[in-house]
């Protein structure tokens, strides 16, 4: 009964704002830091990926924990998906450059590249396996979270490209529908970090396209995620990853923090979900940054913490510190790592979240 009541409150909170225009957090609506008109050469964009989304898993041959990396399969996966990941980096880098210098050449570069992919119907092919579906939603998360920064800038850089903008946003909307069809309403034992990343892609796309149905779909998955978090702040489906349980808890929370920020920006209280479950999860993960023993105790195996060597895996903490109060120890840990960037979360999170804090 308590579960149903909490869910109803969450849904009604979202519905109460249904007539209002969806908006991203303030950091996604800021002008560039500087302005320059000096022309820059646009690198050649990757060719649109129009094939079937059928890719090898990097964990091929692993047991049910899916925690043992297969080096040969990983190399094959990276080669098969290179065009898509290169396009993600291309778009994110151009938008980040524009956020720094306000150069219209960077905008033209992004618009022309994405318009080419949109016109070709890139990434709309059949997804033959889980890895194919994953690549689609990761790419959508990158493209929509980057596009928002152009779409909502007070300088309105997209006004010069009305036809291309409409084409791109129709395409992103189509990818949003495909992502919903692939990740919404999965059995609970199948809902894990992948679903959360899909929900983040859907949420960012909802704001790009002003589609309330996508916004609601994203919140549905977020609601399920919050109900999965136990009283100690663990995600049972991520604990199944054995030696990578801590790593996958860290991976799972990244899109959830972004969804919470976007929900809050649109009048939905993320803390209302399962007695502020996101805070419990975050505190457990943050504690693991200095001592992963609780994850080792829960799984019975020593944790692989090699992911901490890559600052992109900690970029979500910039968003976390806007949702909750971060102590001095965490702020000191983040300071030398800045700017913290994650292509699939919007790019330069240090830049985006500093502005969010300043304006909110």
Secondary structure by P-SEA (a helix, b strand, c coil): caaaaaaaaaaaaaaaaccbbbbcccccccccccccccbbbbcccccccccccbbbbcccccccccccccaaaaaaaaaaaaaaaaaaaaaaaaaaaaaccccaaaaaaaaaaaaaaaaacccccccccaaaaaaaaaaaaaaaaaaaaaaacccccccccaaaaaaaaaaaaaaaaaaaacccccccccccaaaaaaaaaaaaaaaaaccaaaaaaaaaaaaaaaaacccccccccccccccaaaaaaaaaaaaaaaaaaaaaaacccccccccaaaaaaaaaaaaacccaaaaaaacccccccccccccccccaaaaaaaaccccaaaaaaacccccbbbccccccaaaaaaaaaaac
